[in-house]
C-alpha cells in the first residue's frame, strides 16, 4: 500500500507532505486541510481508517471491497462517496476497465482510496500542488476537481463507442457474417455495464450538487461546480441510452439479414430440387429392369431420354427466370 498525505495550514504558502504519525494532530486542527491518498488499501490499513479517522466499521468494510455501483452515504462528520472511474488503457481494451474510487469527505479532510492508478486523482493532486489556492477553497472543492475530470473522461469513451457502432452498422449492410454477432454482443455488454454505472453515478453527482440539508459538508458556493460534473454524466447516460437502442436495432437488422440470406439459399436449393425432380423421374422409369419395355430396344432411346431430360430442365429454368425466381 502507498499512502500520500498532503496538508495545507493557514500559515503555509503551499501544500506540504506529511506522515501517518502526524495525521492525528493534523486532523484535530480545524484550520488545517488534509488530503490522504491511499493506493491498494488492504486489511493492514485498518488502523488508519478506524483508529485515526474513526470511520464506521461498515464503511471500512465497504472500502476494502469492490462496490458494484457508485453510491453516496452520509455519516456523522463526513460523506462516503464511491465513484467508478475509467482506468488507464481503456482506449485499447476490448473490455470496459472501471475501478472503484472511494472518497471520504469531511470538513477539513479528504481521503481517497483506489486499487489502481486513476487519472482524475493524479490530475487533481498535480493541480493542488501547483496552485495552492485550489486547496484553500476547501476539500469539497478538491473533491469536485476529482469528480470533474473523472466524468469528463467518459466523453471520449462515448465517442469511441459511437465510431464502433457506425462501423458495425456498415459491416452489417456489407457483410453480415457470423463474426458480427460477437461484436454486437460485446457492445451490448459494454453499454449495459456503462448504463448501470452511469445511472448511479449521475444520481450521486446530482445529490452533491443540490442544496440538501444532508450535504451541509459541501459549502453552498461549491455545489454549483458539481453541477458541471453532473451535466457531463447526464450526457453520458443519454448517449448510452441512444447507443443501446441503435445496437438493439442493429441486432434486429443482423438477424433479418441472416434470415433473408437463409431464405435466398433455401429458395435456390428448392428450385434446383424442382428442376431435378422430373429428371430423376425419367431416369427412374428407364432404370427399371422389366423386359417388356418397348423403349429399351429403340436405337435412339438413350439419346431420346437425355433429350427429354435436358428439354425439361431448360423449360423449368426458363420458366423460373421469367417469374424472376432466380
N, C-alpha and C positions, 0 to 999 in steps of 0.2 A: 504494500500500500504506500502511495505517495501522498503526502499532505502538504499543501502550501497555505500559508497564513499571511494575509495582507492586512495591515492596520493603518488607520489614519486618526491621529489625535488632533485636537483643536490647535495644538501648538506646532504640529508638523506641517511643513510646506509641501510634502509629498508622502504618499503611502510608503510604509516600511515593512520589511519582513519581520515575522515573529516566530516563536517556537511554541510547541504544545504546552510546555511548562508555564508559559506566560499567559495562556488562554484564560484561566480563572480570573486573574486580576483584570485583564483587558475586558472581559465580558461584564465584570462587575462595575466598570466605569461607564456610565451612560453617555459620556461625552466622547467616547472612543468608538469608532466604526471598525468592525472586524469582518473580514471575509475569509472563510476557511474552505478550501477546495480539496476534496478527497477523491483520489483515483483508486479504483479497485478496493473499495471499503469492504472489510470482512468482519468475522466474529471477534478478531483480536482488537478491533477498534471500538468495541462497545464502551470502553472506559470513557472515551472522548464523548460519545453520544449520550450515554446515560449519566455518567458522573459529573462531567464538566458542563455540558449543555442542559442536562436534566430533561431530556426528551422522554416522552411517554414510551414505555416498553413496546407497545403495539406499533408505534411509529418506527422504532428501531428495527423491529422485525420486518416491517414493510420496506424499509430502506435496504435491508440486506437481501431482499428477494426481488424478483422481477415483477413489476406491476403490469398486468395485461393491458391496461388502458390509462391514459392520463387522468389525474384527479386532483382535487383541492379539498383539504380538510383544515378546519380551524381549531387550534388548541389555545390554552391559556398562555398568552405571551408570544405566540408565533403561529405562522401558517406553514402547513406541509403541502407542498406542490410537487406533483410528478408530471414532468414533460416527457414527450417522446421526440427524440431528435434523430435526424439522419446522420449516420456515421460516415466517416471519411471513406472514400472509394465507392460510394453508391453509384457514381456515374458509370462504372464499368461492371457493376454487379448485376447478375441476372435476377437476383432476389431483391428484396427491399430491406436493406440493413438499417434497422431502427433500434436505438438504445435508450434505456431509461436515464433520465436526469432528475435526481431527487433534489429538491430545493427546500431549505428551511429558512424562512424569512422572519426575523424578529425586528424590533425597533432599532437596534444598533448592531445587528449581526446578520450575516448571510452565510449559509452553509450549502455548498453544492457537492453532490456525490454522484459519481458515474463510474461504470466499469471500464469504459473505453474513452479515448480522447474525443471530445466534442468541440467542433469548431466555434460554436457560439460562445462557449465558456472561455476558450482561448482568446477569442476576439475581444470579449469584454475585459478580460484580465489585462490584455495589452493596452486597451484604451484607458483603463483606470490608472495604469502606471504612467502613461504619457500625459494624461490630463487629470490631475488630482481633483479638479473642480467637479468632475462627474461623480466621484465618490462622495464629495461633500453634499451632494444633493440627497444623499441617503441611500441605504441599502435597498430600499424598494426601487429606486431608480436604477441601481446596478442590476437588480433582477429583471427590470424592463429591458436593459441593454442585451441581456442574455436571451430573453424571450423574443425580442425583435429580430435578431439575427437568426435565431432558431426557426422562426416562422418564415422568414424570407428565403431560407434555403430550400423550402418546399416548392417554391415557384419554378426554379429550373427543372425540378423533377416533373412538374406538371407539363412543362414544355417538351421534355423528353418523351413522356407518355403520349403526348399529342402527336409527335412525329412517328412514334411506333404504331399508333392506331392508323394514321394516314397510310403508312407503308403496308400495314396489314390489309386495309381495305383494297389497296391497289393489287396486292397479291391474290386476294380472293377473286377479283374480277378477271385477272390474267391467268392464274394457275391455281385453282382451288384444290391443291393436293392434300393428302392426309397430314403432311408435316405442319400445316397451318393450324390444325386442331390443337396441338400442344401450345402453339403461340397464343391462341385465343384463351386457353385455359390459364396460362401463366399470367396474362394480362388481367383476367377476371380475378385471379388470386391476389395480385398486387393491389388492384383497385378496391377489393373487399377489405383487405387489411388497412389500406390507407383511409378508407371510409370510417372504419372502427376507430382509428387513431384521431382522424380529423374531427369527428363529431364531438368527442370528449374534450379534445384539446381546444376546440372553439369555445365550448362551454366554460372551460377553466379560464381562458383569457377574457371571456365576457364577464365572468364574476369578478375578476381582478380589475376590470375597467369600470365597473359600476360603483356607485356610492353606497354600497350596502353597509349596514351597521357592523356586520361581522368582519368587514375588511378594513377596520379602523387602523390597522398596522400600516396600510398603504395610505400615505398622505393624499389629500384632495388634489393637490397640484400634480401628482404623479399619475393619477388614474387615467387622464386622457391619453397618456403615452401608451398605455396598454391597449387602448382602443385601436391604435395603429396596427399592433400585432394581431389583434382580434380581426380586423378587416382583412389582413392577409389570409387568415385561416378561413374566413367566410368565402373568399375567392377560391381557396384550395378545395373546400368542400363542394362548392358549386361546380367547379370544373370536374371534380371527381364524379359527381352525380351524372354530369353530361357524358363523361367518358364511359361510365358504366352502361348507360343507355346505348351508346354507339357500339360498344363491344357486344352487348346483347343482340343488337340488330345485326352486327357482323356475323355472329354465330348463326342467326336465322338465315342470313343470306348464304353463308357457307353450306349449311345443311340443305338449303334449297338448291344450290348449285350442284352439290353432290347427288341429290335426288334427281335433278334434271339430267345429269351426266349418266346416272344409272339407268334412267328411263330411255335415254338415247341408245345405250348399249343393248338394253333388252329389246328395243324396237328393231334394231339391226339384226339381232340374233333371231327374233321371231320371223322377220321377213326372209332370212336365209333358210330357216326351217320350213317356211311355207313354200319356198321355191324347191327345196329338196324333197318335200313330201311326195309330189306326183312322180318325180324321178325315181324315188325309192319304190313306189308302187309299180311302175313299169318294169324296173329291174327285178322286183319280187315276182311279178307274174311270169316273166320269161325265165326266171331262175328255177321254176318248178320242174320236177323230173317226170312228168307224165309223158307217155309215148304218143298218145293221141292228141298232139298239139300241132295243128297244120303249119303254124308259122315257124316251127323249129326246122322244118325241111325246106324253107324258102331260101333261095340262093342269096338274096339280099336282105334276109331277115335281121341279121346283126346290125347292118348299117341302117336299116329302117328303124330299129329300136333306138339307135343312137340319134337319128334324125328327129324322132318323136320327142326324145328327152330334151334335146337342145332347143327344139321349137317351143316346147312347154316352158323351159327355163327362160328363154328370151321373151316369150309372151308375158310371163309373170313379171319379169324385171321391167319391161316396157310399161306395163300397167301400173306398177308401183311408182315409177318415175313420173308418169303423168298425174298420178294422185299426189305427188310430192311427198311421198312417204319415205323416200330415200334422199 
